[in-house]
Amino acid sequence: MVTATHEVSLRLFQEHPEALAPVFEALGLPPPVKTDFHELSPDTTEIRPMERRADTVLM
């Protein structure tokens, strides 16, 4: 069941991916800026007859 908290988290990272900066810093990576990201298709279907969908995919 999708909750409001789940949806808010998705929207936060979709609209403000720079909020992930502390994670990058903890990994010793340079912090990202919003222009470093673009959204990809959330369709993660494989050749096998199993469908998976991600809520957010950033690159």
PQR file of N, CA, C, O and H, with PARSE charges and radii, in Angstrom:
ATOM      1  N   MET A   1       0.842  -1.176   0.000 -0.4000 1.5000
ATOM      2  CA  MET A   1       0.000   0.000   0.000 -0.0000 2.0000
ATOM      3  C   MET A   1       0.894   1.248   0.000  0.5500 1.7000
ATOM      4  O   MET A   1       1.791   1.370   0.834 -0.5500 1.4000
ATOM      5  N   VAL A   2       0.656   2.138  -0.901 -0.4000 1.5000
ATOM      6  CA  VAL A   2       1.424   3.366  -0.993 -0.0000 2.0000
ATOM      7  C   VAL A   2       0.922   4.357   0.059  0.5500 1.7000
ATOM      8  O   VAL A   2      -0.280   4.573   0.208 -0.5500 1.4000
ATOM      9  H   VAL A   2      -0.073   2.039  -1.578  0.4000 1.0000
ATOM     10  N   THR A   3       1.862   4.946   0.775 -0.4000 1.5000
ATOM     11  CA  THR A   3       1.495   5.899   1.821 -0.0000 2.0000
ATOM     12  C   THR A   3       1.874   7.321   1.391  0.5500 1.7000
ATOM     13  O   THR A   3       2.635   7.517   0.444 -0.5500 1.4000
ATOM     14  H   THR A   3       2.839   4.770   0.654  0.4000 1.0000
ATOM     15  N   ALA A   4       1.340   8.283   2.092 -0.4000 1.5000
ATOM     16  CA  ALA A   4       1.668   9.678   1.813 -0.0000 2.0000
ATOM     17  C   ALA A   4       3.159   9.918   2.041  0.5500 1.7000
ATOM     18  O   ALA A   4       3.789  10.645   1.273 -0.5500 1.4000
ATOM     19  H   ALA A   4       0.721   8.125   2.861  0.4000 1.0000
ATOM     20  N   THR A   5       3.730   9.318   3.081 -0.4000 1.5000
ATOM     21  CA  THR A   5       5.156   9.472   3.363 -0.0000 2.0000
ATOM     22  C   THR A   5       5.996   8.957   2.198  0.5500 1.7000
ATOM     23  O   THR A   5       6.980   9.584   1.808 -0.5500 1.4000
ATOM     24  H   THR A   5       3.219   8.727   3.705  0.4000 1.0000
ATOM     25  N   HIS A   6       5.602   7.821   1.653 -0.4000 1.5000
ATOM     26  CA  HIS A   6       6.302   7.232   0.503 -0.0000 2.0000
ATOM     27  C   HIS A   6       6.243   8.190  -0.686  0.5500 1.7000
ATOM     28  O   HIS A   6       7.260   8.447  -1.330 -0.5500 1.4000
ATOM     29  H   HIS A   6       4.802   7.311   1.970  0.4000 1.0000
ATOM     30  N   GLU A   7       5.074   8.708  -0.971 -0.4000 1.5000
ATOM     31  CA  GLU A   7       4.897   9.615  -2.109 -0.0000 2.0000
ATOM     32  C   GLU A   7       5.669  10.919  -1.918  0.5500 1.7000
ATOM     33  O   GLU A   7       6.246  11.441  -2.872 -0.5500 1.4000
ATOM     34  H   GLU A   7       4.248   8.500  -0.448  0.4000 1.0000
ATOM     35  N   VAL A   8       5.685  11.450  -0.694 -0.4000 1.5000
ATOM     36  CA  VAL A   8       6.424  12.679  -0.413 -0.0000 2.0000
ATOM     37  C   VAL A   8       7.920  12.446  -0.630  0.5500 1.7000
ATOM     38  O   VAL A   8       8.607  13.294  -1.201 -0.5500 1.4000
ATOM     39  H   VAL A   8       5.216  11.026   0.081  0.4000 1.0000
ATOM     40  N   SER A   9       8.418  11.308  -0.179 -0.4000 1.5000
ATOM     41  CA  SER A   9       9.838  10.986  -0.378 -0.0000 2.0000
ATOM     42  C   SER A   9      10.181  10.935  -1.861  0.5500 1.7000
ATOM     43  O   SER A   9      11.215  11.452  -2.284 -0.5500 1.4000
ATOM     44  H   SER A   9       7.861  10.619   0.285  0.4000 1.0000
ATOM     45  N   LEU A  10       9.313  10.312  -2.645 -0.4000 1.5000
ATOM     46  CA  LEU A  10       9.549  10.235  -4.090 -0.0000 2.0000
ATOM     47  C   LEU A  10       9.588  11.619  -4.714  0.5500 1.7000
ATOM     48  O   LEU A  10      10.502  11.939  -5.473 -0.5500 1.4000
ATOM     49  H   LEU A  10       8.473   9.892  -2.301  0.4000 1.0000
ATOM     50  N   ARG A  11       8.608  12.428  -4.398 -0.4000 1.5000
ATOM     51  CA  ARG A  11       8.537  13.777  -4.967 -0.0000 2.0000
ATOM     52  C   ARG A  11       9.748  14.615  -4.547  0.5500 1.7000
ATOM     53  O   ARG A  11      10.290  15.381  -5.344 -0.5500 1.4000
ATOM     54  H   ARG A  11       7.865  12.168  -3.781  0.4000 1.0000
ATOM     55  N   LEU A  12      10.165  14.460  -3.289 -0.4000 1.5000
ATOM     56  CA  LEU A  12      11.320  15.210  -2.807 -0.0000 2.0000
ATOM     57  C   LEU A  12      12.537  14.930  -3.680  0.5500 1.7000
ATOM     58  O   LEU A  12      13.185  15.862  -4.154 -0.5500 1.4000
ATOM     59  H   LEU A  12       9.725  13.837  -2.642  0.4000 1.0000
ATOM     60  N   PHE A  13      12.853  13.656  -3.895 -0.4000 1.5000
ATOM     61  CA  PHE A  13      14.051  13.313  -4.660 -0.0000 2.0000
ATOM     62  C   PHE A  13      13.858  13.531  -6.156  0.5500 1.7000
ATOM     63  O   PHE A  13      14.835  13.781  -6.863 -0.5500 1.4000
ATOM     64  H   PHE A  13      12.327  12.898  -3.509  0.4000 1.0000
ATOM     65  N   GLN A  14      12.626  13.445  -6.662 -0.4000 1.5000
ATOM     66  CA  GLN A  14      12.384  13.734  -8.067 -0.0000 2.0000
ATOM     67  C   GLN A  14      12.564  15.225  -8.355  0.5500 1.7000
ATOM     68  O   GLN A  14      13.153  15.600  -9.369 -0.5500 1.4000
ATOM     69  H   GLN A  14      11.832  13.242  -6.088  0.4000 1.0000
ATOM     70  N   GLU A  15      12.062  16.058  -7.472 -0.4000 1.5000
ATOM     71  CA  GLU A  15      12.088  17.493  -7.702 -0.0000 2.0000
ATOM     72  C   GLU A  15      13.322  18.184  -7.117  0.5500 1.7000
ATOM     73  O   GLU A  15      13.685  19.280  -7.542 -0.5500 1.4000
ATOM     74  H   GLU A  15      11.583  15.753  -6.648  0.4000 1.0000
ATOM     75  N   HIS A  16      13.962  17.538  -6.140 -0.4000 1.5000
ATOM     76  CA  HIS A  16      15.141  18.118  -5.497 -0.0000 2.0000
ATOM     77  C   HIS A  16      16.208  17.036  -5.273  0.5500 1.7000
ATOM     78  O   HIS A  16      16.519  16.713  -4.127 -0.5500 1.4000
ATOM     79  H   HIS A  16      13.667  16.647  -5.794  0.4000 1.0000
ATOM     80  N   PRO A  17      16.770  16.474  -6.346 -0.5600 1.5000
ATOM     81  CA  PRO A  17      17.759  15.401  -6.172  0.2800 2.0000
ATOM     82  C   PRO A  17      19.005  15.862  -5.421  0.5500 1.7000
ATOM     83  O   PRO A  17      19.749  15.038  -4.888 -0.5500 1.4000
ATOM     84  N   GLU A  18      19.236  17.173  -5.376 -0.4000 1.5000
ATOM     85  CA  GLU A  18      20.383  17.666  -4.617 -0.0000 2.0000
ATOM     86  C   GLU A  18      20.239  17.369  -3.124  0.5500 1.7000
ATOM     87  O   GLU A  18      21.207  17.486  -2.373 -0.5500 1.4000
ATOM     88  H   GLU A  18      18.632  17.842  -5.810  0.4000 1.0000
ATOM     89  N   ALA A  19      19.034  16.985  -2.691 -0.4000 1.5000
ATOM     90  CA  ALA A  19      18.825  16.592  -1.295 -0.0000 2.0000
ATOM     91  C   ALA A  19      19.606  15.322  -0.954  0.5500 1.7000
ATOM     92  O   ALA A  19      19.755  14.983   0.220 -0.5500 1.4000
ATOM     93  H   ALA A  19      18.247  16.890  -3.302  0.4000 1.0000
ATOM     94  N   LEU A  20      20.100  14.625  -1.968 -0.4000 1.5000
ATOM     95  CA  LEU A  20      20.913  13.422  -1.753 -0.0000 2.0000
ATOM     96  C   LEU A  20      22.375  13.758  -1.456  0.5500 1.7000
ATOM     97  O   LEU A  20      23.181  12.852  -1.242 -0.5500 1.4000
ATOM     98  H   LEU A  20      19.979  14.901  -2.922  0.4000 1.0000
ATOM     99  N   ALA A  21      22.727  15.039  -1.439 -0.4000 1.5000
ATOM    100  CA  ALA A  21      24.116  15.460  -1.231 -0.0000 2.0000
ATOM    101  C   ALA A  21      24.764  14.810   0.000  0.5500 1.7000
ATOM    102  O   ALA A  21      25.906  14.364  -0.107 -0.5500 1.4000
ATOM    103  H   ALA A  21      22.072  15.775  -1.612  0.4000 1.0000
ATOM    104  N   PRO A  22      24.096  14.730   1.166 -0.5600 1.5000
ATOM    105  CA  PRO A  22      24.743  14.103   2.325  0.2800 2.0000
ATOM    106  C   PRO A  22      25.120  12.630   2.075  0.5500 1.7000
ATOM    107  O   PRO A  22      26.120  12.145   2.605 -0.5500 1.4000
ATOM    108  N   VAL A  23      24.329  11.939   1.282 -0.4000 1.5000
ATOM    109  CA  VAL A  23      24.644  10.537   0.968 -0.0000 2.0000
ATOM    110  C   VAL A  23      25.920  10.484   0.127  0.5500 1.7000
ATOM    111  O   VAL A  23      26.814   9.679   0.391 -0.5500 1.4000
ATOM    112  H   VAL A  23      23.516  12.333   0.851  0.4000 1.0000
ATOM    113  N   PHE A  24      25.995  11.340  -0.880 -0.4000 1.5000
ATOM    114  CA  PHE A  24      27.182  11.382  -1.730 -0.0000 2.0000
ATOM    115  C   PHE A  24      28.415  11.748  -0.906  0.5500 1.7000
ATOM    116  O   PHE A  24      29.470  11.132  -1.058 -0.5500 1.4000
ATOM    117  H   PHE A  24      25.269  11.994  -1.095  0.4000 1.0000
ATOM    118  N   GLU A  25      28.285  12.737  -0.044 -0.4000 1.5000
ATOM    119  CA  GLU A  25      29.406  13.159   0.796 -0.0000 2.0000
ATOM    120  C   GLU A  25      29.859  12.028   1.722  0.5500 1.7000
ATOM    121  O   GLU A  25      31.058  11.847   1.937 -0.5500 1.4000
ATOM    122  H   GLU A  25      27.427  13.237   0.080  0.4000 1.0000
ATOM    123  N   ALA A  26      28.906  11.267   2.271 -0.4000 1.5000
ATOM    124  CA  ALA A  26      29.245  10.138   3.140 -0.0000 2.0000
ATOM    125  C   ALA A  26      30.012   9.065   2.372  0.5500 1.7000
ATOM    126  O   ALA A  26      30.816   8.333   2.949 -0.5500 1.4000
ATOM    127  H   ALA A  26      27.933  11.414   2.097  0.4000 1.0000
ATOM    128  N   LEU A  27      29.759   8.978   1.071 -0.4000 1.5000
ATOM    129  CA  LEU A  27      30.461   8.009   0.227 -0.0000 2.0000
ATOM    130  C   LEU A  27      31.761   8.571  -0.342  0.5500 1.7000
ATOM    131  O   LEU A  27      32.460   7.891  -1.094 -0.5500 1.4000
ATOM    132  H   LEU A  27      29.106   9.573   0.602  0.4000 1.0000
ATOM    133  N   GLY A  28      32.083   9.815   0.020 -0.4000 1.5000
ATOM    134  CA  GLY A  28      33.304  10.432  -0.467 -0.0000 2.0000
ATOM    135  C   GLY A  28      33.218  10.894  -1.912  0.5500 1.7000
ATOM    136  O   GLY A  28      34.238  11.042  -2.585 -0.5500 1.4000
ATOM    137  H   GLY A  28      31.516  10.367   0.630  0.4000 1.0000
ATOM    138  N   LEU A  29      31.996  11.123  -2.390 -0.4000 1.5000
ATOM    139  CA  LEU A  29      31.782  11.575  -3.761 -0.0000 2.0000
ATOM    140  C   LEU A  29      31.435  13.056  -3.759  0.5500 1.7000
ATOM    141  O   LEU A  29      30.912  13.569  -2.769 -0.5500 1.4000
ATOM    142  H   LEU A  29      31.167  11.003  -1.844  0.4000 1.0000
ATOM    143  N   PRO A  30      31.722  13.748  -4.859 -0.5600 1.5000
ATOM    144  CA  PRO A  30      31.332  15.161  -4.893  0.2800 2.0000
ATOM    145  C   PRO A  30      29.812  15.292  -4.854  0.5500 1.7000
ATOM    146  O   PRO A  30      29.102  14.503  -5.479 -0.5500 1.4000
ATOM    147  N   PRO A  31      29.316  16.278  -4.126 -0.5600 1.5000
ATOM    148  CA  PRO A  31      27.858  16.428  -4.043  0.2800 2.0000
ATOM    149  C   PRO A  31      27.263  16.804  -5.399  0.5500 1.7000
ATOM    150  O   PRO A  31      27.854  17.583  -6.146 -0.5500 1.4000
ATOM    151  N   PRO A  32      26.104  16.253  -5.711 -0.5600 1.5000
ATOM    152  CA  PRO A  32      25.473  16.530  -6.999  0.2800 2.0000
ATOM    153  C   PRO A  32      24.771  17.889  -6.997  0.5500 1.7000
ATOM    154  O   PRO A  32      24.457  18.451  -5.947 -0.5500 1.4000
ATOM    155  N   VAL A  33      24.539  18.387  -8.185 -0.4000 1.5000
ATOM    156  CA  VAL A  33      23.694  19.566  -8.354 -0.0000 2.0000
ATOM    157  C   VAL A  33      22.496  19.126  -9.194  0.5500 1.7000
ATOM    158  O   VAL A  33      22.552  18.109  -9.884 -0.5500 1.4000
ATOM    159  H   VAL A  33      24.794  17.931  -9.038  0.4000 1.0000
ATOM    160  N   LYS A  34      21.427  19.893  -9.130 -0.4000 1.5000
ATOM    161  CA  LYS A  34      20.190  19.489  -9.795 -0.0000 2.0000
ATOM    162  C   LYS A  34      20.388  19.212 -11.283  0.5500 1.7000
ATOM    163  O   LYS A  34      19.736  18.323 -11.832 -0.5500 1.4000
ATOM    164  H   LYS A  34      21.382  20.720  -8.569  0.4000 1.0000
ATOM    165  N   THR A  35      21.264  19.947 -11.939 -0.4000 1.5000
ATOM    166  CA  THR A  35      21.469  19.753 -13.380 -0.0000 2.0000
ATOM    167  C   THR A  35      22.219  18.468 -13.704  0.5500 1.7000
ATOM    168  O   THR A  35      22.297  18.082 -14.870 -0.5500 1.4000
ATOM    169  H   THR A  35      21.793  20.669 -11.493  0.4000 1.0000
ATOM    170  N   ASP A  36      22.782  17.784 -12.677 -0.4000 1.5000
ATOM    171  CA  ASP A  36      23.473  16.516 -12.894 -0.0000 2.0000
ATOM    172  C   ASP A  36      22.501  15.360 -13.117  0.5500 1.7000
ATOM    173  O   ASP A  36      22.917  14.281 -13.540 -0.5500 1.4000
ATOM    174  H   ASP A  36      22.719  18.097 -11.729  0.4000 1.0000
ATOM    175  N   PHE A  37      21.217  15.566 -12.839 -0.4000 1.5000
ATOM    176  CA  PHE A  37      20.241  14.485 -12.863 -0.0000 2.0000
ATOM    177  C   PHE A  37      19.218  14.657 -13.978  0.5500 1.7000
ATOM    178  O   PHE A  37      18.886  15.773 -14.377 -0.5500 1.4000
ATOM    179  H   PHE A  37      20.879  16.442 -12.495  0.4000 1.0000
ATOM    180  N   HIS A  38      18.740  13.548 -14.459 -0.4000 1.5000
ATOM    181  CA  HIS A  38      17.544  13.539 -15.298 -0.0000 2.0000
ATOM    182  C   HIS A  38      16.820  12.231 -15.032  0.5500 1.7000
ATOM    183  O   HIS A  38      17.444  11.205 -14.761 -0.5500 1.4000
ATOM    184  H   HIS A  38      19.009  12.641 -14.134  0.4000 1.0000
ATOM    185  N   GLU A  39      15.520  12.277 -15.111 -0.4000 1.5000
ATOM    186  CA  GLU A  39      14.701  11.118 -14.765 -0.0000 2.0000
ATOM    187  C   GLU A  39      14.644  10.142 -15.928  0.5500 1.7000
ATOM    188  O   GLU A  39      14.510  10.548 -17.082 -0.5500 1.4000
ATOM    189  H   GLU A  39      15.012  13.111 -15.331  0.4000 1.0000
ATOM    190  N   LEU A  40      14.744   8.867 -15.624 -0.4000 1.5000
ATOM    191  CA  LEU A  40      14.634   7.796 -16.610 -0.0000 2.0000
ATOM    192  C   LEU A  40      13.303   7.086 -16.428  0.5500 1.7000
ATOM    193  O   LEU A  40      12.587   7.325 -15.456 -0.5500 1.4000
ATOM    194  H   LEU A  40      14.853   8.537 -14.686  0.4000 1.0000
ATOM    195  N   SER A  41      12.985   6.229 -17.355 -0.4000 1.5000
ATOM    196  CA  SER A  41      11.744   5.459 -17.260 -0.0000 2.0000
ATOM    197  C   SER A  41      11.766   4.578 -16.012  0.5500 1.7000
ATOM    198  O   SER A  41      12.779   3.936 -15.737 -0.5500 1.4000
ATOM    199  H   SER A  41      13.567   6.035 -18.145  0.4000 1.0000
ATOM    200  N   PRO A  42      10.684   4.536 -15.262 -0.5600 1.5000
ATOM    201  CA  PRO A  42      10.629   3.665 -14.094  0.2800 2.0000
ATOM    202  C   PRO A  42      10.289   2.216 -14.445  0.5500 1.7000
ATOM    203  O   PRO A  42      10.157   1.377 -13.553 -0.5500 1.4000
ATOM    204  N   ASP A  43      10.148   1.920 -15.727 -0.4000 1.5000
ATOM    205  CA  ASP A  43       9.825   0.562 -16.162 -0.0000 2.0000
ATOM    206  C   ASP A  43      11.077  -0.304 -16.069  0.5500 1.7000
ATOM    207  O   ASP A  43      12.039  -0.084 -16.805 -0.5500 1.4000
ATOM    208  H   ASP A  43      10.256   2.601 -16.452  0.4000 1.0000
ATOM    209  N   THR A  44      11.070  -1.275 -15.178 -0.4000 1.5000
ATOM    210  CA  THR A  44      12.222  -2.158 -15.006 -0.0000 2.0000
ATOM    211  C   THR A  44      11.882  -3.593 -15.407  0.5500 1.7000
ATOM    212  O   THR A  44      12.417  -4.554 -14.852 -0.5500 1.4000
ATOM    213  H   THR A  44      10.288  -1.454 -14.580  0.4000 1.0000
ATOM    214  N   THR A  45      10.989  -3.714 -16.375 -0.4000 1.5000
ATOM    215  CA  THR A  45      10.588  -5.025 -16.866 -0.0000 2.0000
ATOM    216  C   THR A  45      11.783  -5.720 -17.515  0.5500 1.7000
ATOM    217  O   THR A  45      12.557  -5.095 -18.241 -0.5500 1.4000
ATOM    218  H   THR A  45      10.555  -2.933 -16.826  0.4000 1.0000
ATOM    219  N   GLU A  46      11.926  -7.008 -17.251 -0.4000 1.5000
ATOM    220  CA  GLU A  46      13.005  -7.801 -17.836 -0.0000 2.0000
ATOM    221  C   GLU A  46      12.437  -8.722 -18.903  0.5500 1.7000
ATOM    222  O   GLU A  46      11.222  -8.796 -19.087 -0.5500 1.4000
ATOM    223  H   GLU A  46      11.297  -7.517 -16.662  0.4000 1.0000
ATOM    224  N   ILE A  47      13.319  -9.425 -19.607 -0.4000 1.5000
ATOM    225  CA  ILE A  47      12.891 -10.357 -20.648 -0.0000 2.0000
ATOM    226  C   ILE A  47      12.027 -11.463 -20.052  0.5500 1.7000
ATOM    227  O   ILE A  47      11.058 -11.907 -20.667 -0.5500 1.4000
ATOM    228  H   ILE A  47      14.306  -9.365 -19.458  0.4000 1.0000
ATOM    229  N   ARG A  48      12.387 -11.899 -18.855 -0.4000 1.5000
ATOM    230  CA  ARG A  48      11.570 -12.904 -18.176 -0.0000 2.0000
ATOM    231  C   ARG A  48      10.193 -12.312 -17.887  0.5500 1.7000
ATOM    232  O   ARG A  48      10.073 -11.098 -17.726 -0.5500 1.4000
ATOM    233  H   ARG A  48      13.174 -11.538 -18.356  0.4000 1.0000
ATOM    234  N   PRO A  49       9.169 -13.128 -17.819 -0.5600 1.5000
ATOM    235  CA  PRO A  49       7.812 -12.590 -17.608  0.2800 2.0000
ATOM    236  C   PRO A  49       7.569 -12.107 -16.175  0.5500 1.7000
ATOM    237  O   PRO A  49       6.664 -12.582 -15.488 -0.5500 1.4000
ATOM    238  N   MET A  50       8.385 -11.169 -15.750 -0.4000 1.5000
ATOM    239  CA  MET A  50       8.220 -10.583 -14.423 -0.0000 2.0000
ATOM    240  C   MET A  50       8.320  -9.072 -14.584  0.5500 1.7000
ATOM    241  O   MET A  50       9.284  -8.573 -15.165 -0.5500 1.4000
ATOM    242  H   MET A  50       9.120 -10.784 -16.307  0.4000 1.0000
ATOM    243  N   GLU A  51       7.358  -8.358 -14.086 -0.4000 1.5000
ATOM    244  CA  GLU A  51       7.366  -6.912 -14.225 -0.0000 2.0000
ATOM    245  C   GLU A  51       7.723  -6.273 -12.899  0.5500 1.7000
ATOM    246  O   GLU A  51       7.194  -6.629 -11.846 -0.5500 1.4000
ATOM    247  H   GLU A  51       6.575  -8.763 -13.614  0.4000 1.0000
ATOM    248  N   ARG A  52       8.633  -5.323 -12.981 -0.4000 1.5000
ATOM    249  CA  ARG A  52       9.012  -4.546 -11.799 -0.0000 2.0000
ATOM    250  C   ARG A  52       8.980  -3.087 -12.199  0.5500 1.7000
ATOM    251  O   ARG A  52       9.410  -2.731 -13.296 -0.5500 1.4000
ATOM    252  H   ARG A  52       9.062  -5.034 -13.836  0.4000 1.0000
ATOM    253  N   ARG A  53       8.478  -2.247 -11.327 -0.4000 1.5000
ATOM    254  CA  ARG A  53       8.450  -0.809 -11.600 -0.0000 2.0000
ATOM    255  C   ARG A  53       9.074  -0.067 -10.427  0.5500 1.7000
ATOM    256  O   ARG A  53       8.702  -0.257  -9.270 -0.5500 1.4000
ATOM    257  H   ARG A  53       8.128  -2.536 -10.436  0.4000 1.0000
ATOM    258  N   ALA A  54      10.019   0.771 -10.762 -0.4000 1.5000
ATOM    259  CA  ALA A  54      10.653   1.603  -9.747 -0.0000 2.0000
ATOM    260  C   ALA A  54       9.872   2.897  -9.613  0.5500 1.7000
ATOM    261  O   ALA A  54       9.272   3.371 -10.577 -0.5500 1.4000
ATOM    262  H   ALA A  54      10.321   0.926 -11.702  0.4000 1.0000
ATOM    263  N   ASP A  55       9.880   3.460  -8.432 -0.4000 1.5000
ATOM    264  CA  ASP A  55       9.186   4.722  -8.223 -0.0000 2.0000
ATOM    265  C   ASP A  55       9.942   5.884  -8.838  0.5500 1.7000
ATOM    266  O   ASP A  55       9.349   6.791  -9.422 -0.5500 1.4000
ATOM    267  H   ASP A  55      10.368   3.076  -7.649  0.4000 1.0000
ATOM    268  N   THR A  56      11.255   5.844  -8.700 -0.4000 1.5000
ATOM    269  CA  THR A  56      12.075   6.921  -9.245 -0.0000 2.0000
ATOM    270  C   THR A  56      13.387   6.337  -9.738  0.5500 1.7000
ATOM    271  O   THR A  56      14.002   5.511  -9.064 -0.5500 1.4000
ATOM    272  H   THR A  56      11.737   5.108  -8.226  0.4000 1.0000
ATOM    273  N   VAL A  57      13.812   6.770 -10.920 -0.4000 1.5000
ATOM    274  CA  VAL A  57      15.101   6.358 -11.477 -0.0000 2.0000
ATOM    275  C   VAL A  57      15.808   7.617 -11.923  0.5500 1.7000
ATOM    276  O   VAL A  57      15.329   8.339 -12.797 -0.5500 1.4000
ATOM    277  H   VAL A  57      13.312   7.441 -11.468  0.4000 1.0000
ATOM    278  N   LEU A  58      16.961   7.875 -11.309 -0.4000 1.5000
ATOM    279  CA  LEU A  58      17.736   9.064 -11.658 -0.0000 2.0000
ATOM    280  C   LEU A  58      19.079   8.643 -12.206  0.5500 1.7000
ATOM    281  O   LEU A  58      19.615   7.605 -11.817 -0.5500 1.4000
ATOM    282  H   LEU A  58      17.350   7.289 -10.599  0.4000 1.0000
ATOM    283  N   MET A  59      19.633   9.446 -13.112 -0.4000 1.5000
ATOM    284  CA  MET A  59      20.949   9.139 -13.662 -0.0000 2.0000
ATOM    285  C   MET A  59      21.775  10.401 -13.620  0.5500 1.7000
ATOM    286  O   MET A  59      22.934  10.394 -14.035 -0.5500 1.4000
ATOM    287  H   MET A  59      19.198  10.289 -13.428  0.4000 1.0000
TER
END
